[in-house]
Amino acid sequence: MKFLKYILISVIAMLFSCINASAQSSDYQSLKTLKPDMQRKVMANELMVSPDNKYLIVNYGNKPTFIVAYNIEDWTQAAAFRLTDWVEFSSAYVDTTNSQFYVKTGRISSEYHRLDIKEKTQDVVPCDITPRRCPVIELKVAIKSIYTIDKKYFVTINKKNKREVKVYEKRAQ
């Protein structure tokens, strides 16, 4: 059963690499390159778009980890957070107000870091008081390329320089 999961994850990873190539076709044009606004040289690991299509959230580094939220409207940095441990977005989500981002520092941890993008604050809370309570975490592939919900933008981690996140805009028809 575990072998089947690894095969499925490998197939999904290959599909994401195909999506990356399609964004550079004639449908999308290069718009902007996002670089973290910090002294430390960190690499981008994962991407996420908030459900309201307002923020692009990027996971940089490993230990410590930096979570940076960018405003999709103008691609400016909305907030940046430093977490002392390594995190992955497999358990991460944005709450229904679309301003608080929840992320775990480990698969077996029962605590979440609550990152408030609007207030630029962070704290640690037990999973049972988060909006989704204590869900079972499924193994997921890190998302390195993503479309915004409205498909206006395609965002990808630059394969040649993983410190950069490339933004492509859909061409006018």
MARBA-3410 file (N, C-alpha, C, O; in Angstrom, 1 decimal):
173
0.8,-1.2,0.0,0.0,0.0,0.0,0.9,1.3,0.0,0.6,2.2,-0.7 ~ 2.0,1.3,0.8,2.9,2.4,0.8,3.5,2.6,-0.5,3.7,3.7,-1.0 ~ 3.9,1.5,-1.2,4.5,1.6,-2.5,3.6,2.3,-3.5,4.0,3.1,-4.3 ~ 2.3,2.0,-3.4,1.3,2.6,-4.3,1.2,4.1,-4.1,1.0,4.8,-5.0 ~ 1.3,4.5,-2.8,1.2,5.9,-2.5,2.4,6.6,-3.1,2.3,7.7,-3.6
3.6,6.0,-3.0,4.8,6.7,-3.5,4.7,6.8,-5.0,5.2,7.8,-5.6 ~ 4.2,5.8,-5.7,4.0,5.8,-7.2,3.0,7.0,-7.5,3.3,7.7,-8.4 ~ 1.9,7.1,-6.8,0.9,8.1,-7.0,1.6,9.5,-6.8,1.3,10.4,-7.6 ~ 2.3,9.7,-5.8,3.0,10.9,-5.5,4.0,11.3,-6.6,4.1,12.4,-7.0 ~ 4.7,10.3,-7.1,5.7,10.5,-8.2,4.9,10.9,-9.5,5.4,11.8,-10.2
3.8,10.3,-9.8,3.0,10.7,-11.0,2.5,12.2,-10.8,2.6,12.9,-11.8 ~ 2.0,12.5,-9.6,1.6,13.9,-9.4,2.7,14.9,-9.6,2.5,16.0,-10.2 ~ 3.9,14.5,-9.1,5.0,15.4,-9.2,5.4,15.6,-10.7,5.7,16.8,-11.1 ~ 5.3,14.6,-11.5,5.6,14.7,-12.9,4.5,15.6,-13.6,4.8,16.4,-14.5 ~ 3.3,15.5,-13.2,2.2,16.3,-13.8,2.5,17.8,-13.5,2.3,18.7,-14.3
2.9,18.1,-12.2,3.2,19.5,-11.9,4.4,20.0,-12.7,4.3,21.2,-13.1 ~ 5.3,19.2,-13.1,6.4,19.7,-13.9,5.9,20.0,-15.3,6.4,20.9,-16.0 ~ 4.9,19.3,-15.8,4.3,19.5,-17.1,3.5,20.8,-17.1,3.5,21.6,-18.1 ~ 2.9,21.1,-16.0,2.1,22.4,-15.8,3.1,23.5,-15.9,2.7,24.5,-16.5 ~ 4.3,23.4,-15.3,5.2,24.5,-15.4,5.6,24.8,-16.8,5.7,26.0,-17.1
5.8,23.9,-17.6,6.1,24.1,-19.0,5.0,24.8,-19.8,5.2,25.6,-20.7 ~ 3.8,24.4,-19.5,2.6,25.0,-20.2,2.4,26.5,-19.9,1.9,27.2,-20.7 ~ 2.8,26.9,-18.7,2.7,28.3,-18.4,3.6,29.2,-19.2,3.2,30.4,-19.4 ~ 4.7,28.7,-19.7,5.6,29.5,-20.5,5.2,29.5,-21.9,6.0,29.9,-22.8 ~ 4.0,29.0,-22.2,3.6,29.0,-23.6,3.1,30.4,-24.0,3.3,31.3,-23.2
2.4,30.5,-25.1,1.9,31.8,-25.5,0.8,32.3,-24.7,0.4,33.5,-24.9 ~ 0.2,31.5,-23.8,-1.0,32.0,-23.0,-0.5,32.9,-21.9,-1.3,33.7,-21.4 ~ 0.7,32.8,-21.4,1.2,33.5,-20.2,2.5,34.2,-20.6,3.3,33.8,-21.4 ~ 2.6,35.4,-20.0,3.9,36.2,-20.2,4.5,36.5,-18.8,3.8,36.6,-17.8 ~ 5.8,36.6,-18.8,6.5,36.9,-17.5,6.1,38.3,-17.0,6.0,39.2,-17.7
5.7,38.3,-15.7,5.3,39.6,-15.1,6.3,40.1,-14.0,6.7,41.2,-14.0 ~ 6.7,39.2,-13.1,7.5,39.6,-12.0,8.2,38.5,-11.4,7.9,37.3,-11.5 ~ 9.3,38.8,-10.7,10.1,37.8,-9.9,10.1,38.3,-8.5,10.5,39.4,-8.1 ~ 9.6,37.4,-7.6,9.5,37.7,-6.2,10.8,37.1,-5.5,11.1,35.9,-5.7 ~ 11.4,37.9,-4.7,12.5,37.5,-3.9,12.3,37.8,-2.4,11.7,38.9,-2.2
12.6,36.9,-1.5,12.4,37.2,-0.1,13.1,38.5,0.3,14.3,38.7,0.0 ~ 12.5,39.3,1.2,13.0,40.5,1.7,13.7,40.2,3.0,13.3,40.7,4.1 ~ 14.8,39.5,2.9,15.6,39.1,4.1,17.0,38.9,3.8,17.4,38.6,2.6 ~ 17.9,39.0,4.8,19.3,38.9,4.6,19.8,37.5,4.3,20.6,37.2,3.5 ~ 19.1,36.6,5.0,19.5,35.1,4.9,19.1,34.6,3.5,18.1,34.9,3.0
20.0,33.8,3.0,19.8,33.2,1.7,18.9,31.9,1.9,19.5,30.9,2.3 ~ 17.7,32.0,1.6,16.8,30.9,1.8,16.2,30.5,0.4,16.0,31.4,-0.5 ~ 15.8,29.3,0.3,15.2,28.8,-0.9,13.7,28.6,-0.7,13.2,28.2,0.4 ~ 12.9,28.8,-1.8,11.5,28.6,-1.7,11.2,27.1,-1.8,11.8,26.4,-2.6 ~ 10.3,26.6,-1.0,10.0,25.2,-0.9,8.6,24.9,-1.4,8.4,23.9,-2.2
7.6,25.7,-1.1,6.2,25.4,-1.4,5.5,26.7,-1.6,5.8,27.8,-1.1 ~ 4.4,26.5,-2.3,3.5,27.7,-2.6,2.0,27.3,-2.3,1.6,26.2,-2.3 ~ 1.3,28.4,-1.9,-0.2,28.2,-1.6,-0.9,29.5,-1.9,-0.3,30.6,-1.7 ~ -2.1,29.4,-2.5,-2.9,30.6,-2.7,-4.1,30.5,-1.7,-4.7,29.5,-1.5 ~ -4.4,31.7,-1.1,-5.5,31.7,-0.1,-6.8,31.5,-0.9,-6.9,31.9,-2.0
-7.8,31.0,-0.2,-9.1,30.7,-0.8,-9.8,31.9,-1.5,-10.6,31.8,-2.4 ~ -9.5,33.1,-0.9,-10.1,34.3,-1.5,-9.3,34.9,-2.6,-9.6,36.0,-3.1 ~ -8.2,34.2,-3.0,-7.3,34.7,-4.1,-6.7,36.0,-3.8,-6.3,36.8,-4.7 ~ -6.5,36.3,-2.5,-5.9,37.6,-2.1,-4.4,37.4,-1.9,-3.6,38.4,-2.1 ~ -3.9,36.3,-1.3,-2.5,36.1,-1.0,-1.9,34.9,-1.6,-2.5,33.8,-1.8
-0.6,35.1,-2.0,0.2,34.0,-2.3,1.1,33.7,-1.1,1.7,34.7,-0.6 ~ 1.2,32.5,-0.6,1.9,32.2,0.6,3.1,31.3,0.2,2.9,30.2,-0.4 ~ 4.3,31.7,0.6,5.5,31.0,0.2,6.2,30.5,1.4,6.4,31.2,2.4 ~ 6.7,29.2,1.4,7.5,28.6,2.4,8.9,28.7,2.0,9.3,28.1,1.0 ~ 9.8,29.4,2.7,11.2,29.6,2.5,12.0,28.9,3.6,11.6,29.0,4.7
13.1,28.3,3.2,14.1,27.8,4.2,13.6,26.5,4.7,12.7,25.8,4.2 ~ 14.3,26.1,5.8,14.0,24.8,6.4,14.1,24.9,7.9,13.1,24.4,8.6 ~ 15.2,25.4,8.5,15.2,25.5,10.0,16.2,26.7,10.3,17.4,26.4,10.3 ~ 15.7,27.8,10.5,14.3,28.2,10.6,13.6,28.3,9.3,14.2,28.3,8.2 ~ 12.3,28.3,9.4,11.5,28.5,8.2,10.9,29.9,8.2,10.5,30.4,9.2
10.8,30.5,7.0,10.2,31.8,6.8,8.9,31.6,6.0,9.0,31.0,4.9 ~ 7.8,32.1,6.4,6.6,32.1,5.7,6.3,33.5,5.3,6.2,34.4,6.1 ~ 6.2,33.7,4.0,6.0,35.1,3.5,4.7,35.1,2.7,4.4,34.2,1.8 ~ 3.8,36.1,3.0,2.5,36.2,2.2,2.7,37.5,1.3,3.1,38.5,1.8 ~ 2.3,37.3,0.1,2.4,38.4,-0.9,1.0,38.7,-1.3,0.1,37.8,-1.5
0.7,40.0,-1.5,-0.6,40.5,-2.0,-0.7,40.1,-3.5,0.2,40.6,-4.2 ~ -1.6,39.4,-3.9,-1.7,39.0,-5.4,-2.1,40.2,-6.2,-1.7,40.3,-7.4 ~ -2.8,41.2,-5.6,-3.2,42.4,-6.3,-2.1,43.2,-6.9,-2.1,43.6,-8.1 ~ -1.0,43.3,-6.1,0.1,44.1,-6.6,1.5,43.5,-6.3,2.5,44.1,-6.6 ~ 1.5,42.2,-5.8,2.7,41.4,-5.6,3.7,42.0,-4.6,4.9,41.8,-4.7
3.1,42.8,-3.7,3.9,43.3,-2.6,3.9,42.4,-1.4,2.9,41.6,-1.3 ~ 4.9,42.4,-0.5,4.9,41.6,0.6,3.9,42.0,1.7,4.0,43.2,2.1 ~ 3.0,41.2,2.0,1.9,41.6,3.0,2.4,41.3,4.5,2.2,42.1,5.4 ~ 3.1,40.2,4.6,3.6,39.8,6.0,4.7,38.7,5.8,4.7,38.0,4.8 ~ 5.6,38.7,6.8,6.6,37.7,6.9,6.7,37.1,8.3,6.7,37.9,9.2
6.9,35.8,8.4,7.0,35.2,9.7,8.2,34.3,9.8,8.6,33.7,8.8 ~ 8.8,34.2,10.9,10.0,33.3,11.2,9.5,32.3,12.2,9.1,32.6,13.3 ~ 9.6,31.0,11.8,9.3,29.9,12.6,10.6,29.1,12.9,11.4,28.9,12.0 ~ 10.9,28.8,14.1,12.1,28.2,14.5,12.4,26.8,14.0,13.5,26.3,13.9 ~ 11.3,26.1,13.6,11.4,24.7,13.1,11.1,24.6,11.6,10.7,25.6,11.0
11.3,23.4,11.1,10.9,23.1,9.7,9.4,22.9,9.6,8.9,22.2,10.4 ~ 8.8,23.4,8.5,7.4,23.2,8.3,7.1,22.8,6.9,7.9,23.0,6.0 ~ 6.0,22.2,6.7,5.5,21.8,5.3,4.1,22.2,5.2,3.4,22.3,6.2 ~ 3.6,22.4,4.0,2.2,22.9,3.8,1.2,21.8,3.7,0.0,22.1,3.4 ~ 1.6,20.5,4.0,0.6,19.4,3.8,-0.5,19.6,4.8,-1.7,19.1,4.6
-0.3,20.2,6.0,-1.3,20.4,7.0,-1.8,21.9,7.1,-2.6,22.2,7.9 ~ -1.2,22.7,6.2,-1.5,24.2,6.3,-2.8,24.6,5.6,-3.2,23.9,4.7 ~ -3.4,25.6,6.2,-4.6,26.1,5.6,-4.9,27.6,6.1,-4.3,28.0,7.1 ~ -5.7,28.3,5.3,-6.1,29.6,5.7,-7.5,29.5,6.2,-8.4,28.8,5.6 ~ -7.8,30.2,7.3,-9.2,30.2,7.9,-10.2,30.9,7.0,-9.9,31.5,6.0
-11.5,30.8,7.5,-12.6,31.4,6.7,-12.6,32.9,6.6,-13.2,33.4,5.7 ~ -11.8,33.6,7.5,-11.7,35.0,7.4,-10.6,35.4,6.4,-10.5,36.6,6.0 ~ -9.9,34.4,5.9,-8.8,34.6,4.9,-7.7,35.5,5.4,-7.0,36.1,4.6 ~ -7.5,35.6,6.7,-6.4,36.4,7.3,-5.5,35.6,8.2,-4.4,36.0,8.4 ~ -6.0,34.5,8.7,-5.1,33.7,9.6,-4.7,32.4,8.9,-5.5,31.7,8.3
-3.4,32.1,8.9,-2.8,31.0,8.3,-2.4,30.0,9.4,-1.7,30.4,10.3 ~ -2.7,28.8,9.3,-2.4,27.7,10.2,-1.4,26.8,9.6,-1.7,26.3,8.5 ~ -0.3,26.5,10.3,0.7,25.5,9.8,1.3,24.8,11.0,1.5,25.4,12.1 ~ 1.6,23.5,10.8,2.2,22.7,11.9,3.7,22.6,11.6,4.2,22.7,10.5 ~ 4.4,22.5,12.7,5.9,22.3,12.6,6.3,20.9,12.4,7.5,20.6,12.3
5.4,20.0,12.4,5.8,18.6,12.2,4.5,17.7,12.1,3.4,18.1,12.5 ~ 4.7,16.6,11.4,3.5,15.8,11.2,2.9,15.2,12.5,1.7,15.0,12.5 ~ 3.7,15.0,13.5,3.2,14.4,14.7,2.8,15.4,15.8,2.4,15.1,16.8 ~ 3.1,16.7,15.5,2.8,17.7,16.5,1.3,17.9,16.6,0.5,17.8,15.6 ~ 0.8,18.3,17.8,-0.6,18.6,18.0,-0.8,20.1,18.1,-1.9,20.6,18.5
0.2,20.9,17.7,0.1,22.3,17.8,0.3,23.0,16.4,1.0,22.4,15.6 ~ -0.4,24.1,16.3,-0.3,24.8,15.0,0.3,26.2,15.3,0.0,26.8,16.4 ~ 1.0,26.7,14.4,1.4,28.1,14.4,0.2,28.9,13.7,-0.1,28.6,12.6 ~ -0.3,29.9,14.4,-1.4,30.7,13.9,-0.7,32.0,13.4,-0.2,32.8,14.3 ~ -0.7,32.3,12.1,0.0,33.4,11.6,-1.1,34.4,11.1,-1.8,34.0,10.1
-1.2,35.5,11.7,-2.2,36.5,11.2,-1.6,37.4,10.2,-0.8,38.3,10.6 ~ -2.0,37.3,9.0,-1.4,38.1,7.9,-1.8,39.6,8.0,-0.9,40.4,7.7 ~ -3.0,39.9,8.4,-3.4,41.3,8.5,-2.7,42.0,9.7,-2.2,43.1,9.5 ~ -2.7,41.3,10.8,-2.1,41.9,12.0,-0.6,41.7,12.2,0.0,42.3,13.0 ~ -0.1,40.8,11.3,1.3,40.5,11.4,1.8,39.9,12.7,2.8,40.3,13.2
0.9,39.1,13.3,1.2,38.5,14.6,1.3,37.0,14.4,0.7,36.4,13.5 ~ 1.9,36.3,15.4,1.9,34.8,15.4,1.9,34.3,16.8,2.5,34.9,17.7 ~ 1.3,33.1,16.9,1.3,32.4,18.2,1.1,30.9,17.9,0.9,30.5,16.8 ~ 1.3,30.1,19.0,1.1,28.7,18.9,-0.1,28.3,19.6,-0.3,28.7,20.8 ~ -1.0,27.5,19.0,-2.2,27.1,19.6,-2.4,25.6,19.4,-1.9,25.0,18.5
-3.1,24.9,20.4,-3.4,23.5,20.2,-4.3,23.3,19.1,-5.2,24.1,18.8 ~ -4.2,22.1,18.4,-5.0,21.8,17.2,-6.5,21.8,17.5,-7.3,22.1,16.7 ~ -6.9,21.5,18.8,-8.4,21.4,19.0,-9.1,22.8,19.1,-10.3,22.8,19.1 ~ -8.4,23.9,19.1,-9.0,25.2,19.0,-8.9,25.8,17.7,-9.3,27.0,17.5 ~ -8.3,25.2,16.7,-8.2,25.7,15.3,-9.5,25.4,14.6,-10.3,24.6,15.0
-9.8,26.2,13.5,-11.1,26.0,12.8,-11.3,24.5,12.3,-12.4,24.1,12.3 ~ -10.2,23.8,12.0,-10.4,22.4,11.5,-10.1,21.4,12.5,-10.1,20.2,12.2 ~ -9.9,21.8,13.8,-9.7,20.9,14.9,-8.4,20.1,14.7,-7.3,20.8,14.4 ~ -8.4,18.8,14.8,-7.2,18.0,14.7,-7.3,17.0,13.6,-7.5,15.8,13.8 ~ -7.2,17.5,12.3,-7.4,16.5,11.2,-6.2,15.6,11.0,-5.1,15.8,11.5
-6.5,14.4,10.4,-5.5,13.5,10.1,-4.7,14.0,8.9,-5.3,14.5,7.9 ~ -3.4,14.0,9.0,-2.6,14.6,7.9,-2.2,13.6,6.9,-1.7,12.5,7.2 ~ -2.5,13.9,5.6,-2.2,13.0,4.5,-0.9,13.4,3.9,-0.5,14.6,4.0 ~ -0.1,12.5,3.4,1.1,12.7,2.8,0.8,13.4,1.4,0.1,12.9,0.6 ~ 1.5,14.6,1.2,1.2,15.3,0.0,2.6,15.8,-0.6,3.6,15.9,0.0
2.5,16.0,-1.9,3.7,16.5,-2.7,3.7,18.0,-2.5,2.7,18.7,-2.5 ~ 4.9,18.6,-2.3,5.1,20.0,-2.1,4.7,20.7,-3.5,5.1,20.2,-4.5 ~ 3.9,21.7,-3.4,3.4,22.4,-4.6,4.4,23.5,-4.9,4.6,24.4,-4.2 ~ 5.1,23.3,-6.1,6.1,24.2,-6.5,5.6,25.1,-7.6,6.3,26.1,-7.9 ~ 4.5,24.8,-8.2,3.9,25.6,-9.3,2.4,25.7,-9.0,1.8,24.6,-8.7
1.8,26.8,-9.2,0.3,26.9,-8.9,-0.3,28.1,-9.7,0.4,29.1,-10.0 ~ -1.5,27.9,-10.1,-2.3,29.0,-10.7,-3.1,29.7,-9.6,-3.5,29.0,-8.6 ~ -3.4,31.0,-9.8,-4.3,31.6,-8.9,-5.7,31.1,-9.2,-5.9,30.5,-10.2 ~ -6.6,31.3,-8.3,-7.9,30.7,-8.4,-8.6,31.1,-9.7,-9.3,30.4,-10.3 ~ -8.4,32.4,-10.1,-9.1,32.9,-11.3,-8.3,32.6,-12.6,-8.6,33.0,-13.6
-7.2,31.9,-12.4,-6.3,31.5,-13.5,-5.6,32.7,-14.2,-5.1,32.6,-15.3 ~ -5.7,33.9,-13.6,-5.0,35.1,-14.2,-3.5,35.0,-14.1,-2.8,35.5,-15.0 ~ -3.0,34.3,-13.0,-1.6,34.3,-12.8,-1.2,32.8,-12.7,-1.9,32.0,-12.1 ~ 0.0,32.5,-13.1,0.7,31.3,-12.9,2.0,31.6,-12.1,2.7,32.5,-12.5 ~ 2.2,30.9,-11.0,3.3,31.2,-10.1,4.1,29.9,-10.0,3.6,28.8,-9.8
5.5,30.0,-10.1,6.3,28.8,-10.0,7.6,29.2,-9.3,8.1,30.3,-9.4 ~ 8.2,28.2,-8.6,9.5,28.4,-8.1,10.5,28.2,-9.2,10.5,27.2,-9.9 ~ 11.4,29.2,-9.3,12.4,29.1,-10.4,13.3,27.9,-10.2,14.0,27.8,-9.2 ~ 13.4,27.1,-11.2,14.2,25.8,-11.1,15.7,26.1,-11.1,16.5,25.4,-10.5 ~ 16.1,27.2,-11.7,17.5,27.6,-11.8,18.0,28.3,-10.6,19.2,28.2,-10.2
17.1,29.1,-10.0,17.5,29.8,-8.8,16.3,29.7,-7.8,15.3,30.5,-7.9 ~ 16.4,28.8,-6.9,15.2,28.5,-6.0,14.9,29.5,-5.0,14.0,29.4,-4.2 ~ 15.7,30.6,-4.9,15.4,31.8,-4.1,14.3,32.6,-4.7,13.7,33.4,-4.1 ~ 14.1,32.4,-6.0,13.2,33.3,-6.8,11.8,32.5,-7.0,11.8,31.3,-7.3 ~ 10.8,33.3,-7.0,9.4,32.8,-7.4,9.0,33.6,-8.6,8.9,34.9,-8.5
8.7,33.0,-9.7,8.4,33.7,-10.9,6.9,33.8,-11.0,6.1,32.8,-10.7 ~ 6.4,34.9,-11.5,5.0,35.2,-11.7,4.7,35.4,-13.2,5.4,36.3,-13.8 ~ 3.8,34.7,-13.7,3.4,34.9,-15.1,1.9,35.3,-15.2,1.1,34.8,-14.4 ~ 1.6,36.3,-16.0,0.3,36.8,-16.2,-0.3,36.3,-17.5,0.4,36.2,-18.5 ~ -1.6,36.0,-17.4,-2.3,35.5,-18.6,-2.4,36.7,-19.6,-2.7,37.8,-19.3
-2.0,36.4,-20.9,-2.1,37.4,-21.9,-3.5,37.8,-22.2,-4.4,37.0,-22.1 ~ -3.7,39.0,-22.6,-5.1,39.5,-23.0,-5.5,38.8,-24.3,-4.6,38.7,-25.2 ~ -6.7,38.4,-24.4,-7.2,37.7,-25.6,-7.7,38.6,-26.7,-8.1,38.2,-27.7
END
